[in-house]
């Protein structure tokens, strides 16, 4: 497609569908993909260093280092990174995608993730593997949100995305209904990987890092099949309140004097 035709189609799209902020609806300059206005962009719950150098858990202050959990027992994956906290408009966007077939945020979310400084921590993968759905759930939902996120967050590596190398062998209870121990039991022997991953650097993609149980089970299956290294990417992760990095410009609560 020539540059002039692309420009014409972009102008037509702006005329028919004026770009607006996906969070608040404010009009945006023409010629841009749908993103966020400056105010909403500043309020996105972005994760910045300092973080755990392994699992990516954010710290309130200091320098990046291993968290207590990774020091005590390192995870099966080598590295995990998430550009945003799972809250606010990011949580709404991912829930809308997963349960309401709202795909409008996908291009913007991909662009926002690629702009995160944390992406530089990821090694260049040989293969990008989305966390799979069981075939029964895939039929129910109609799509795999992890595959869609992989395509939008890593458009420069489209030829490396493989959804056929990791399968979910058991239909399991949704993880959101379970606690940590039950999550681990629920996913025991639930995944199997193809031998084509042997010796390869794998980037595993999921939507949300909550307890890490799902990506840990997937990493175990990939390593069992001979993968050389597994890194994890999710656009968002759940963060405990005391570990939540402050959003720039947001007033912080005063210390609780009763606890001092």
C-alpha positions in Angstrom: 0.0 0.0 0.0 1.4 3.4 -1.0 2.1 6.2 1.4 -0.6 8.4 -0.3 -3.3 5.8 0.0 -2.4 5.1 3.7 -2.6 8.8 4.4 -6.0 9.0 2.7 -7.4 6.0 4.6 -6.1 7.5 7.9 -7.8 10.8 7.1 -11.0 9.0 6.3 -10.9 7.0 9.5 -10.3 10.2 11.5 -13.3 11.7 9.8 -15.6 8.8 10.4 -14.2 7.7 13.8 -12.6 10.8 15.4 -9.7 9.6 17.7 -10.5 10.0 21.4 -9.0 9.0 24.8 -10.0 5.4 25.5 -10.2 6.2 29.2 -12.2 9.4 29.4 -13.4 10.1 25.8 -11.5 13.4 25.3 -10.9 14.2 21.7 -7.3 13.6 20.5 -5.3 15.0 17.6 -6.1 13.5 14.2 -3.7 11.0 12.7 -2.9 9.2 15.9 -4.0 5.7 16.9 -6.5 5.7 19.9 -4.5 6.2 23.0 -4.9 8.2 26.2 -5.0 12.0 26.7 -2.1 13.5 28.7 -4.1 13.6 32.0 -5.2 9.9 31.8 -1.7 8.8 30.6 -0.2 10.4 33.7 -2.7 8.5 35.9 -2.0 5.1 34.3 -0.6 2.8 37.1 2.8 2.3 35.5 5.5 0.2 37.2 9.0 1.6 37.3 12.3 0.6 38.9 13.0 -0.3 41.7 11.6 -3.7 41.2 12.6 -7.3 42.0 15.3 -8.1 39.4 13.7 -11.5 38.9 9.9 -11.5 39.3 9.4 -7.8 38.7 7.6 -7.0 42.0 7.8 -3.2 42.5 9.3 -1.6 45.6 8.5 1.8 47.0 12.1 3.0 47.2 15.7 1.9 46.9 17.4 0.1 44.0 16.3 -3.0 42.2 17.2 -6.3 43.9 15.8 -9.8 44.5 12.6 -9.9 46.6 12.3 -12.2 49.6 10.3 -14.8 47.7 12.8 -15.0 44.9 15.7 -15.2 47.3 14.0 -18.0 49.2 13.1 -20.1 46.2 13.8 -18.8 42.7 10.9 -19.3 40.3 11.1 -21.6 37.3 11.2 -18.6 34.9 14.3 -16.5 34.6 12.6 -13.1 34.5 9.1 -11.6 34.6 8.2 -8.1 33.6 4.8 -6.2 33.7 4.6 -2.5 32.7 1.5 -1.7 34.7 -0.3 -2.5 37.9 -3.6 -4.4 37.6 -5.9 -1.6 38.6 -7.9 1.4 37.3 -8.3 1.7 33.5 -5.8 -1.1 32.9 -7.9 -3.5 34.9 -11.0 -2.4 33.1 -9.4 -2.8 29.7 -8.1 -6.3 30.4 -11.4 -7.5 31.9 -13.3 -5.9 28.9 -11.1 -7.8 26.5 -11.3 -11.1 28.3 -15.0 -11.2 29.2 -16.8 -8.7 27.0 -15.0 -9.0 23.6 -13.9 -5.3 23.9 -10.9 -5.2 21.6 -10.7 -1.4 21.3 -7.8 -1.1 23.8 -5.5 -3.6 22.1 -3.6 -1.3 19.8 -3.1 1.3 22.5 -2.2 -1.2 25.2 0.4 -2.7 22.9 1.9 0.8 22.2 1.9 1.7 25.9 3.7 -1.5 26.8 6.3 -1.1 24.1 7.1 2.4 25.5 7.8 1.0 29.0 11.4 1.1 30.1 11.0 -2.4 31.6 10.7 -3.9 28.1 14.5 -3.4 27.7 15.0 -6.1 30.4 13.6 -8.8 28.1 16.1 -10.8 26.0 15.4 -11.2 22.3 13.4 -14.4 22.3 13.7 -17.3 19.8 10.0 -18.0 20.3 7.0 -16.1 21.8 4.5 -18.5 23.4 1.1 -17.3 24.7 -0.4 -19.1 27.7 -2.9 -21.4 26.2 -6.6 -22.0 26.9 -8.1 -25.4 27.1 -9.9 -26.2 23.8 -13.2 -26.2 25.7 -12.7 -22.7 27.1 -11.3 -21.5 23.7 -14.6 -22.6 22.1 -16.6 -20.8 24.8 -14.6 -17.5 24.6 -13.9 -17.6 20.9 -10.3 -16.3 21.2 -7.2 -16.5 23.4 -6.5 -13.1 25.0 -2.9 -14.0 25.5 -2.4 -14.6 21.8 -4.0 -11.2 20.9 -1.8 -9.4 23.5 1.3 -11.1 22.1 0.5 -9.9 18.6 -0.2 -6.3 19.7 2.7 -6.0 22.2 5.3 -7.5 19.9 4.4 -6.6 16.3 8.1 -6.6 15.4 8.3 -10.3 16.3 5.2 -11.6 14.6 7.0 -14.5 13.0 8.2 -15.7 16.4 4.7 -16.0 17.9 3.7 -19.7 18.2 0.4 -20.8 19.8 0.9 -24.4 19.0 3.9 -25.2 21.2 2.2 -25.2 24.6 -1.2 -26.8 25.3 -3.5 -27.0 28.3 -4.1 -30.7 28.7 -6.8 -30.4 31.4 -9.9 -28.3 31.8 -9.3 -26.5 35.1 -11.3 -24.3 37.5 -10.8 -20.6 36.8 -7.8 -19.4 38.9 -9.7 -16.3 40.1 -11.9 -18.5 42.3 -8.9 -20.1 44.2 -6.3 -19.1 46.7 -2.5 -19.6 46.3 -2.3 -23.3 47.4 -5.4 -24.3 45.5 -4.1 -22.5 42.4 -1.0 -24.6 42.4 -2.9 -27.9 42.9 -5.4 -26.8 40.2 -2.6 -26.4 37.6 -0.5 -29.5 38.4 0.2 -31.3 35.1 -2.2 -29.0 33.3 0.3 -28.0 30.5 2.5 -29.8 28.0 5.1 -28.3 25.6 6.3 -29.5 22.2 9.9 -30.6 21.8 10.5 -27.8 19.3 11.1 -25.5 22.3 14.3 -27.4 23.2 17.3 -25.1 23.6 15.3 -22.0 22.7 14.8 -18.7 24.6 11.1 -18.5 25.2 9.0 -15.4 26.0 5.8 -16.6 27.7 2.9 -14.1 27.4 -0.2 -13.9 29.6 -2.6 -11.1 30.5 -2.1 -10.6 34.2 0.5 -11.8 36.7 -1.4 -12.4 40.0 0.3 -15.1 42.1 2.5 -16.3 39.3 1.1 -19.8 39.5 0.0 -20.0 35.9 3.2 -18.8 34.4 5.2 -21.0 36.8 3.2 -24.1 35.6 3.8 -23.1 32.0 7.5 -22.5 32.6 7.8 -25.9 34.2 6.3 -27.6 31.1 8.5 -25.6 28.8 11.7 -26.4 30.7 10.7 -30.1 31.0 10.5 -30.1 27.1 14.1 -28.7 27.1 13.6 -24.9 26.7 16.9 -23.1 27.4 15.4 -20.1 29.1 11.9 -18.8 29.9 11.0 -15.2 30.5 7.5 -13.9 31.2 5.7 -10.9 30.0 2.2 -9.7 31.1 0.8 -6.2 30.5 -0.3 -6.0 34.1 0.3 -7.5 37.5 -1.4 -7.5 40.8 0.5 -5.5 43.4 0.0 -5.5 47.2 -1.0 -2.0 48.5 2.2 -1.5 50.5 4.3 -2.3 47.4 2.3 -0.1 45.1 4.6 2.6 43.5 3.1 6.0 43.8 1.5 7.6 40.7 3.3 10.9 39.8 1.2 13.8 40.9 -1.1 11.8 43.2 -1.2 13.0 46.8 0.1 10.3 49.2 -1.7 9.5 52.5 -0.1 10.7 55.7 1.6 8.0 57.9 -0.7 6.1 60.3 0.5 7.5 63.7 -1.2 4.7 65.6 1.3 2.2 64.1 4.4 4.1 65.0 
